[in-house]
């Protein structure tokens, strides 16, 4: 049973076959079945005008347009090298596109680059750099900050709910207790770290996987009291000290002063009271959420 309202009849005179997926001839503009889709198979009346500039690719069975000033052999060679993409009769000219990464030299066979538009930053990238982490997409920082803020809010809400539940249970059982002891509540380290991550400042070129987030206190004569900061865990304590001194606008003459000079700047872990050794790596002696402070050596003697 045929459906005349669906598809097109082949325009070749002796055929007339109904085809649900007809082929349109780019030369005469008429519709044909699969057996008469080529200009040579349906005796196209316009084919004689264009046959010098159009040829058939036997690999992909597509019509190839030969540009002016270029040989037929050269056009076919470029078409095959591009995996049958270039010089198609029905296609528009392919715009040369470069990866947004300046130093990228990735090219596909035939010189045609397949590129992807990043939804985060809107730039074009090659397949190797198409994922946001591969090109350090700016949307990652925004997304991570928003995620950190939401997580902190969720943790705070959960903490408040737990406190309310605990206070209700304490009030219920207080009738049988004559003495109550108030113990200082220990801060949730994970919540403190998330708060630091949402506010911390530092060198944006430091990979997220090597960052250490710290709460930094400055000397009394500094205009800055406290500042959440992040550093590379591979940096030495000496380099971290230089960064902290610069952030707090504290005069740093450590490179001119002897090791035992009382005016030398030092870093101290506020929780343990231990002075951080200058030649140690930051990741070896501190962890995320620690509180350190910058001070002169004379202040701890």
C-alpha positions in Angstrom: 0.0 0.0 0.0 1.4 3.4 -1.1 1.1 6.8 0.7 1.0 9.5 -2.0 1.1 12.3 0.5 4.4 11.1 1.9 7.7 11.4 0.0 8.3 12.4 -3.6 8.0 10.6 -6.9 11.2 10.2 -9.0 11.2 12.9 -11.7 13.0 10.6 -14.2 10.4 10.1 -17.0 10.4 6.3 -17.2 10.6 5.8 -13.4 8.2 7.8 -11.3 8.9 5.6 -8.2 7.6 7.0 -4.9 10.6 7.5 -2.6 10.1 8.4 1.1 13.6 9.8 1.2 14.2 11.4 -2.2 17.4 12.9 -3.5 17.4 16.4 -4.8 19.7 17.1 -7.7 21.9 20.2 -7.1 22.0 20.9 -10.9 18.4 20.9 -12.0 16.7 21.0 -8.5 14.3 18.0 -9.1 13.8 15.0 -6.9 14.9 11.5 -7.8 15.0 8.0 -6.3 18.2 6.3 -5.3 18.8 4.7 -8.7 18.5 8.0 -10.5 20.0 10.4 -8.0 23.2 11.3 -10.0 23.0 13.8 -12.9 24.4 11.2 -15.3 21.7 8.6 -14.3 18.7 10.9 -15.0 20.1 12.7 -18.0 20.2 16.0 -16.2 19.7 18.9 -18.7 21.9 21.2 -16.7 24.7 18.7 -16.2 26.4 19.6 -19.4 27.0 23.2 -18.2 28.6 22.1 -14.9 30.2 18.8 -15.7 33.6 20.4 -16.1 33.6 21.7 -12.6 31.7 18.8 -10.9 32.8 15.2 -10.4 31.7 12.2 -8.5 33.6 10.8 -5.5 33.6 7.0 -5.7 34.4 6.7 -2.0 31.5 8.7 -0.5 29.3 8.8 -3.6 29.0 12.6 -3.2 29.3 15.3 -5.9 32.5 17.4 -5.7 32.8 21.0 -6.9 36.1 21.8 -8.5 37.2 25.4 -7.6 38.5 27.7 -10.4 42.2 27.6 -10.9 42.6 24.1 -9.3 43.1 20.8 -11.1 40.5 18.0 -10.8 43.1 15.7 -9.4 44.2 18.2 -6.7 40.6 18.8 -5.7 39.8 15.1 -5.4 43.0 14.5 -3.4 42.1 17.3 -0.9 38.6 15.9 -0.6 39.8 12.4 0.2 42.4 13.7 2.7 39.7 15.6 4.6 37.7 12.4 5.1 35.3 13.5 2.3 34.5 16.8 3.9 36.0 19.5 1.7 34.7 20.7 -1.7 31.2 19.1 -1.4 28.8 20.5 -3.9 26.0 20.9 -1.4 28.1 22.3 1.4 29.2 25.8 2.1 32.8 26.8 2.5 34.4 25.7 5.7 35.7 28.5 7.9 39.1 27.9 9.3 38.8 27.7 13.1 41.6 27.7 15.6 41.6 26.3 19.1 41.3 29.1 21.7 44.5 27.8 23.4 47.2 29.9 21.8 49.9 27.2 21.9 47.6 24.4 20.6 48.7 23.0 17.3 46.2 20.1 17.0 44.9 19.5 13.5 42.9 16.7 12.0 43.7 15.0 8.7 43.3 17.3 5.8 43.8 20.5 7.8 40.1 20.6 8.9 39.8 21.0 12.7 36.7 19.6 14.4 36.0 22.1 17.2 33.6 22.4 20.1 32.1 25.6 21.7 32.4 25.5 25.5 29.1 26.3 27.3 31.1 27.9 30.2 33.2 30.5 28.4 31.7 30.5 24.9 35.1 29.9 23.2 36.0 27.3 20.5 38.4 24.5 21.4 39.8 21.4 19.7 38.7 17.9 20.9 41.7 17.7 23.2 40.9 20.9 25.0 37.1 20.8 24.8 36.4 19.9 28.4 36.4 22.8 31.0 39.3 21.3 33.1 41.5 20.9 30.0 41.4 24.6 29.2 41.0 25.9 32.8 37.6 27.3 32.1 36.7 30.4 34.1 33.3 28.8 34.8 34.9 26.2 37.0 35.9 28.8 39.6 32.4 30.3 39.6 30.8 26.9 39.9 33.1 25.8 42.7 32.6 29.0 44.6 28.8 28.7 44.3 29.0 25.1 45.3 31.2 25.9 48.3 28.8 28.6 49.5 25.8 26.3 49.2 27.6 23.6 51.1 28.5 26.0 53.9 25.0 27.2 54.2 23.7 23.6 54.3 26.3 22.7 57.0 25.3 25.7 59.1 21.6 24.8 58.8 22.3 21.3 59.8 24.4 22.5 62.7 21.7 24.9 63.9 19.1 22.1 63.7 21.3 19.7 65.8 21.9 22.4 68.4 18.1 23.0 68.7 17.5 19.3 69.0 20.3 18.9 71.6 19.0 21.9 73.7 15.5 20.4 73.8 16.8 17.0 75.0 18.9 18.7 77.6 15.9 20.7 78.9 13.8 17.5 79.1 16.4 15.7 81.3 17.5 18.7 83.3 14.9 18.0 86.1 16.9 15.0 87.2 20.2 16.8 87.1 21.3 19.4 89.7 24.7 20.2 88.2 25.5 21.0 84.6 28.8 21.6 83.0 29.4 23.9 80.0 32.1 22.6 77.7 33.4 24.8 74.9 32.2 23.5 71.6 34.8 22.5 69.1 34.5 24.0 65.7 33.7 21.8 62.8 36.9 21.7 60.7 35.1 20.9 57.5 32.8 23.8 57.8 35.7 26.1 58.6 37.6 24.9 55.5 34.5 25.4 53.3 34.2 29.0 54.6 37.9 29.6 53.9 37.5 28.3 50.3 34.6 30.6 49.6 36.6 33.7 50.7 40.3 32.8 50.3 42.6 34.8 48.1 45.7 33.7 46.4 47.5 33.0 43.1 44.9 31.8 40.6 47.5 29.9 38.6 47.8 27.4 41.5 46.0 24.1 40.5 43.0 23.3 42.8 44.5 19.9 43.6 47.6 21.5 45.2 46.0 24.3 47.1 46.1 24.6 50.9 43.6 27.0 52.6 44.7 28.7 55.7 43.5 31.5 58.1 46.3 34.0 58.3 46.8 36.6 61.2 49.1 39.5 60.8 51.2 41.5 63.3 49.5 44.2 65.4 51.2 47.0 63.5 49.7 45.8 60.2 46.6 47.3 58.8 45.3 43.8 58.1 44.1 41.7 61.0 43.0 38.4 59.4 42.8 37.2 55.9 41.8 33.8 54.4 44.4 32.8 51.9 45.5 29.7 49.8 49.0 28.6 48.8 50.7 25.8 46.9 51.4 22.9 49.2 54.7 22.4 47.3 56.0 25.9 48.3 58.5 26.2 51.1 57.6 28.1 54.3 60.0 30.8 53.3 58.1 31.5 50.1 54.8 31.4 51.9 56.1 33.9 54.4 57.1 36.3 51.6 53.6 36.0 50.1 51.9 36.7 53.4 54.2 39.7 54.2 53.3 41.2 50.8 49.6 40.6 51.3 49.7 42.3 54.8 52.1 45.1 53.6 54.5 44.1 56.3 58.2 45.1 55.8 60.2 41.9 55.1 64.0 42.1 55.6 64.6 38.4 56.2 67.0 38.2 53.3 69.2 40.8 55.0 69.0 39.8 58.6 70.9 36.9 60.3 69.0 33.8 61.4 69.0 34.7 65.1 68.0 38.4 64.6 65.0 39.2 66.8 63.5 41.3 63.9 63.3 38.4 61.5 59.7 37.5 60.5 58.5 34.0 61.3 55.3 32.0 60.9 53.7 30.2 63.8 50.9 27.6 64.0 48.3 29.2 66.3 46.8 25.9 67.4 50.1 24.2 68.3 52.3 27.2 69.0 55.1 25.7 66.9 57.2 27.9 64.7 57.2 26.7 61.1 60.7 25.8 59.7 61.6 27.9 56.6 63.0 25.0 54.5 60.0 22.7 55.0 57.3 22.3 52.4 53.9 23.8 53.4 52.0 20.6 52.8 54.3 18.6 55.2 53.5 20.6 58.3 50.0 22.2 57.9 46.6 21.1 56.7 43.5 22.8 55.3 41.8 25.0 57.9 44.9 25.7 60.1 45.4 29.1 61.6 48.9 30.6 61.3 50.2 34.0 62.1 53.0 36.2 61.0 55.2 37.7 63.8 58.7 38.8 64.7 61.0 36.4 66.4 61.4 38.7 69.4 57.7 38.4 70.2 57.9 34.6 71.1 61.2 34.8 73.1 
